[in-house]
Amino acid sequence: MPVSTRSKNLYTQSKTDTRFGSPKKDEMMMMATNPNHGLKEKMKAITLLYEQQKQSQKKPRFSTHPSVDLLNSNCKKDEKERKPTIGNVMREITENTLLRQGRVIDDFKDNEGFSCRKKGNVVRKLSVGNVQEVEGEKIGNGQSRILVFVRLRPMGKKEREAGSKCCVRIVNKRDVYLTEFANENDYLRLKRLRGRHFTFDASFPDSTTQHEIYSTTTAELVEAVLQGRNGSVFCYGATGAGKTYTMLGTIENPGVMVLAIKDLFNKIRHKSFDGHNVVHLSYLEVYNETVRDLLSPGRPLVLREDKQGIVAAGLTQYRAYSTDEVMALLQQGNLNRTTEPTRANETSSRSHAILQVVIEYRVKDASSNIINRVGKLSLIDLAGSERALATEQRTLRSIEGANINKSLLALSSCINALVEGKKHIPYRNSKLTQLLKDSLSGSCNTVMIANISPSDLSFGETQNTLHWADRAKEIRMKTCDVNEEIQIPDSGEKQAKLLLELQKENRELRMELAKQQQQLLVLQAQTLAASPTPSTISSLLTPPSAKPNEKQKQKPRPSFLARNCFTPESKKKAANETTVKDLANTVKAKEEEIERIKKDHALLIKQKDQFICELSRKVVELSGAEKANGVVTRSRVRQKELPKGGDLKSPSHRFVSPSPTAKKRSFWDITTANSPSVDRLTGRKIRSQFISGGTTTTAAAPSMLRQPGFARQKTDNLKQ
Ligand SMILES: Nc1ncnc2c1ncn2[C@@H]1O[C@H](COP(=O)(O)OP(=O)(O)OP(=O)(O)O)[C@@H](O)[C@H]1O
């Protein structure tokens, strides 16, 4: 029999009141706090208050995409339906079972236990199936934020054997639902599903192929790099989540690194207008906070900051000419990478690896300007974070793990600071963040691929990865500038013109010089002619301070007393003398000029001699190398053809001295004497002697100087 209680009446009354408006909040508050009311009444009042508050907090939902509306309507429906009825509890159990089988369920609860779907984030145009463009943002049009993708890997054999459940569900190629299953020993919450929902630019289920991953995440970035922009792709996630598989892949299923390089090489050939392009490659790892070159391992590298940003000083930059060559370099680099088996992954990468490709090529624009484009692509495979057990000893693995976690922590601090728009970003906290500075905040298009495992055993790690990936979406990037340089068209023609002009000027100067020399001679002749006494030029050129000659001494000096001072003869003499003096001065000046020109000429000739010396040295080296390689060259054939006397049988013999033994040592002879073949004469030890273990080698010893690696090989062969 129904019993009417005070609280029931109150509840019905308040319900009916809603028809005319909401029940009075003050009344509810009074009831809830009044000590004279019963517990049930208080509970009802509180429930009503709560419902009212919830309704007032509900904001109108806006979306720019029909799918988002659909999600929202689903969400409302779910909220109505998800009352703790038996039907709903049964439904939860069914969902749980489906999840255990790795199948799809329809809705999830957020952390507070309320069924909810987040409002869909604005996504950019992607080449993924049904993900559509919502906003006009695109890579290359002034990137504004990091693109974040999530990849789910298939359940591993070990995980399946351990009876783990799938806790991740990907819906709509964009939404990731993460479920936290209750602890099996927690009987009270056994039926409870807790989870979180995330939205990314694209999310890939476990069946996604490597090509799909590449075309969605990196293909556009590669295109932007070819336009002269910088791009970075980095994989983030827990150990064993599939980062290395995504970045490097296997021989049958190559990953992003391999596919990106193949694509770069294919496209650059088509884009370059003259077929000329330069591809430089470097590959490094950050292991235990030290930077190492993976292409030529050696001492740790030091990071320096210059105009281009942070660079590893001394890092090898290989020039690659083909995809195959790059593949070989990548393989070589990966063999040098530090990997160790861990609890979670048998071939766990214990270091962060960064592959950097710099491309340079030329294109012609509409107004036939030649444009030099330079783009940089960084592909980063981060080491996975690993939970260290409290009981774990301080082994090398745990130190490695600590360092990996330290750098990843530094990375998350940087992401946090960037998201919060802080002025100081702690890049210097680790080597990894220093190297990623450009990718995180510079003018760069950046793509982040977060790798996750489906197993509920890795729930914590997966949640962490998704949390950071979600944060990374907020990072705003600088507008990415294009690295290109316009070259003035026909610069070659201009240079040729300049050369011709210079040659012309040079000819004119020479002619001027010849003219001046001629003038000088004329002047000298005139001086001689104008001289009152037949004297030599040297006598004319003697300075006034010099001792007067005997004749002058004997001659009476003009004086007023002798009255020969102003005679017409003396006047003529004085005029002649001044002319001679002037001429002597001019001659002196001209001679000084000639001296200077002679000196310049001597210097030029010396420089040319040095240049010829250098050239001849190279020729001798080359001929040595040819002999070593067994290449038949004209010079070798000629040597064979030479008779004992040394005369050539070819028609060119007429250019050879008939008695070579008696000939003067020419410049060529001197350079040959300095070449390795004549080192016996000088007695100086040469490198090839050291290579052959101290025994003096013959003149034809091949040069190994340009290939130090081969030098070592040669020594080994000789030893054998
Ligand atoms: N999408 C995938 N498809 C098939 N197998 C995968 C996939 N992703 C990962 N795997 C497999 O999972 C295992 C672990 O992957 P991987 O080595 O790439 O993990 P990781 O994140 O790089 O780990 P760590 O950080 O320890 O290096 C490998 O055996 C790999 O072949």
Ligand as a Chemical Component Dictionary entry (heavy atoms), coordinates in Angstrom:
data_LIG
# 
_chem_comp.id                   LIG 
_chem_comp.type                 NON-POLYMER 
_chem_comp.pdbx_formal_charge   0 
_chem_comp.three_letter_code    LIG 
# 
loop_
_chem_comp_atom.comp_id 
_chem_comp_atom.atom_id 
_chem_comp_atom.alt_atom_id 
_chem_comp_atom.type_symbol 
_chem_comp_atom.charge 
_chem_comp_atom.model_Cartn_x 
_chem_comp_atom.model_Cartn_y 
_chem_comp_atom.model_Cartn_z 
_chem_comp_atom.pdbx_ordinal 
LIG N1  N1  N 0 51.195 -1.586 -36.428 1  
LIG C1  C1  C 0 51.840 -2.697 -36.126 2  
LIG N2  N2  N 0 51.585 -3.823 -36.806 3  
LIG C2  C2  C 0 52.225 -4.962 -36.524 4  
LIG N3  N3  N 0 53.145 -5.079 -35.545 5  
LIG C3  C3  C 0 53.445 -4.010 -34.824 6  
LIG C4  C4  C 0 52.806 -2.757 -35.071 7  
LIG N4  N4  N 0 53.305 -1.867 -34.208 8  
LIG C5  C5  C 0 54.203 -2.502 -33.468 9  
LIG N5  N5  N 0 54.296 -3.789 -33.827 10 
LIG C6  C6  C 0 55.169 -4.794 -33.220 11 
LIG O1  O1  O 0 55.232 -4.538 -31.838 12 
LIG C7  C7  C 0 56.529 -4.728 -31.335 13 
LIG C8  C8  C 0 57.024 -3.482 -30.602 14 
LIG O2  O2  O 0 57.085 -2.422 -31.536 15 
LIG P1  P1  P 0 58.263 -1.347 -31.558 16 
LIG O3  O3  O 0 59.580 -1.980 -31.381 17 
LIG O4  O4  O 0 58.045 -0.546 -32.767 18 
LIG O5  O5  O 0 57.908 -0.521 -30.260 19 
LIG P2  P2  P 0 58.571 0.818  -29.738 20 
LIG O6  O6  O 0 57.485 1.723  -29.350 21 
LIG O7  O7  O 0 59.537 1.325  -30.711 22 
LIG O8  O8  O 0 59.305 0.332  -28.443 23 
LIG P3  P3  P 0 60.605 0.931  -27.740 24 
LIG O9  O9  O 0 60.262 2.276  -27.295 25 
LIG O10 O10 O 0 60.865 0.001  -26.605 26 
LIG O11 O11 O 0 61.660 0.882  -28.766 27 
LIG C9  C9  C 0 57.399 -5.106 -32.503 28 
LIG O12 O12 O 0 57.565 -6.482 -32.521 29 
LIG C10 C10 C 0 56.591 -4.673 -33.706 30 
LIG O13 O13 O 0 56.847 -5.498 -34.809 31 
# 
loop_
_chem_comp_bond.comp_id 
_chem_comp_bond.atom_id_1 
_chem_comp_bond.atom_id_2 
_chem_comp_bond.value_order 
_chem_comp_bond.pdbx_ordinal 
LIG N1  C1  SING 1  
LIG C1  N2  SING 2  
LIG C1  C4  DOUB 3  
LIG N2  C2  DOUB 4  
LIG C2  N3  SING 5  
LIG N3  C3  DOUB 6  
LIG C3  C4  SING 7  
LIG C3  N5  SING 8  
LIG C4  N4  SING 9  
LIG N4  C5  DOUB 10 
LIG C5  N5  SING 11 
LIG N5  C6  SING 12 
LIG C6  O1  SING 13 
LIG C6  C10 SING 14 
LIG O1  C7  SING 15 
LIG C7  C8  SING 16 
LIG C7  C9  SING 17 
LIG C8  O2  SING 18 
LIG O2  P1  SING 19 
LIG P1  O3  DOUB 20 
LIG P1  O4  SING 21 
LIG P1  O5  SING 22 
LIG O5  P2  SING 23 
LIG P2  O6  DOUB 24 
LIG P2  O7  SING 25 
LIG P2  O8  SING 26 
LIG O8  P3  SING 27 
LIG P3  O9  DOUB 28 
LIG P3  O10 SING 29 
LIG P3  O11 SING 30 
LIG C9  O12 SING 31 
LIG C9  C10 SING 32 
LIG C10 O13 SING 33 
# 
